């Protein structure tokens, strides 16, 4: 499942600026792959099961998708100069650049513990505030879907991943 739209590019070029004395090399690389795991807003997709949990999106026609995870977006370049002083001495200088705008890695919830103190405490807080307990309803239908929001609805803490 998934449509990766993958793109990888690599290129390099060597040339002489001053014959037998000054040389240059320029290289570049780019790798891009769209995220393969859909981030679905649970409250939007399952309003009957969400109690009063706030929805992060209301795009039901868009499948309640808020983004993707697992995407890669890396670009880099390198420039190098070689100066031959004489037969015994070379001077080499290189400059590197890299930019990584990759998404957070894909992560799938596969089970929810039922009898741990942390789940019991969470449930007592969430049921009183939102009318919903943390149980199997929050398990996604397949590994290519996640209900992760990077928000804690009780404390208000939020850690937003980069948008798609």
C-alpha positions in Angstrom: 0.0 0.0 0.0 1.2 3.5 -0.6 2.4 5.7 -3.4 6.0 6.7 -2.7 6.6 9.2 -5.6 10.3 8.6 -4.9 13.0 10.8 -6.6 16.8 10.2 -6.2 19.2 12.4 -8.0 23.0 12.5 -7.9 25.4 14.5 -10.1 29.0 15.5 -10.2 31.3 17.4 -12.5 35.1 17.6 -12.5 36.9 20.4 -14.4 40.2 22.2 -14.6 40.4 25.9 -14.0 44.1 26.2 -14.7 45.5 23.2 -16.6 47.8 21.0 -14.4 47.5 23.4 -11.5 43.9 24.2 -10.2 41.1 21.7 -10.4 37.5 21.8 -9.1 34.8 19.2 -8.4 31.1 20.0 -7.8 28.7 17.3 -6.7 25.1 17.3 -5.6 22.6 14.8 -4.2 18.8 14.9 -3.6 16.5 12.2 -2.3 12.8 12.7 -1.8 10.1 10.2 -0.9 6.6 11.1 0.2 5.4 9.8 3.5 3.8 6.4 3.4 1.8 6.4 6.6 -1.3 8.6 6.8 -1.9 10.6 9.9 -5.7 10.5 10.5 -7.5 12.6 13.0 -9.4 10.1 15.2 -12.0 12.6 16.3 -12.8 13.6 12.7 -12.8 10.1 11.4 -14.7 8.5 14.3 -16.9 11.2 15.8 -19.3 8.6 17.4 -16.4 7.0 19.3 -14.4 10.2 20.2 -16.5 11.5 23.0 -15.7 15.2 23.2 -12.1 14.9 22.1 -11.3 18.0 19.9 -10.9 17.4 16.2 -7.7 18.7 14.6 -9.3 18.8 11.2 -12.8 18.8 9.7 -11.9 17.6 6.2 -14.1 14.5 6.2 -14.1 14.5 2.4 -10.3 14.4 2.6 -10.4 11.3 4.8 -9.6 13.4 7.9 -5.9 13.2 7.0 -3.8 15.7 8.8 -0.4 14.7 7.2 1.9 11.8 6.6 4.9 10.2 8.4 7.9 8.4 7.0 8.7 10.8 4.3 12.3 11.7 3.3 13.5 15.0 1.9 17.3 15.4 1.9 19.5 17.6 -0.3 23.2 18.1 -0.3 26.1 19.6 -2.3 29.8 19.6 -2.2 32.4 21.8 -3.8 36.1 20.9 -3.7 39.2 22.7 -5.1 42.6 21.1 -5.5 45.7 23.3 -6.1 48.9 21.6 -7.1 51.7 23.7 -5.7 54.4 21.4 -7.0 55.1 17.7 -7.5 55.3 17.2 -3.7 52.5 19.5 -2.4 48.8 19.6 -3.0 46.3 21.9 -1.3 42.8 20.6 -1.0 39.7 22.6 0.2 36.2 21.3 0.4 32.8 22.8 1.4 29.8 20.6 2.2 26.2 21.6 2.6 23.3 19.4 3.7 19.6 20.1 4.4 17.3 17.4 5.9 13.6 18.2 6.0 12.4 14.7 6.5 9.2 13.9 8.3 9.1 12.0 11.6 9.4 8.2 11.2 6.3 6.1 10.8 5.0 4.6 14.0 2.1 2.3 14.5 0.3 1.5 17.7 -0.3 -2.2 17.8 -1.6 -2.8 21.4 -2.9 -0.9 24.4 -2.2 -2.2 27.9 -5.3 -2.6 30.0 -4.2 -3.3 33.5 -1.3 -0.9 34.1 -1.4 2.0 36.5 -0.6 4.5 33.8 -3.5 3.5 31.6 -5.9 3.5 34.6 -4.7 7.0 35.6 -5.0 8.2 32.0 -8.5 6.7 31.7 -9.7 8.3 34.9 -8.5 11.7 33.7 -9.7 11.3 30.1 -13.1 9.9 30.9 -13.8 12.8 33.3 -12.7 15.4 30.8 -13.6 13.9 27.4 -16.0 11.0 28.1 -13.7 8.5 26.4 -11.3 6.0 27.7 -8.0 4.9 26.1 -8.8 1.5 24.6 -8.7 -0.6 21.4 -10.8 1.9 19.5 -7.5 3.9 19.1 -5.8 1.0 17.3 -5.5 1.9 13.6 -6.9 -0.4 11.0 -3.5 -1.1 9.3 0.2 -0.2 9.7 -0.1 2.5 7.1 -2.4 4.6 9.3 -1.8 6.3 12.6 -4.0 8.3 14.9 -1.0 10.1 16.4 -1.5 13.8 16.8 1.6 14.6 18.8 -0.7 16.4 21.3 -1.6 15.5 24.8 -5.3 16.5 25.1 -5.2 16.5 28.9 -2.1 18.7 29.5 -2.2 20.7 26.3 1.4 19.8 25.4 1.9 19.7 21.6 4.8 18.6 19.5 3.9 19.2 15.8 5.8 17.4 13.2 6.7 19.2 10.0 3.6 19.5 7.8 3.5 17.4 4.5 
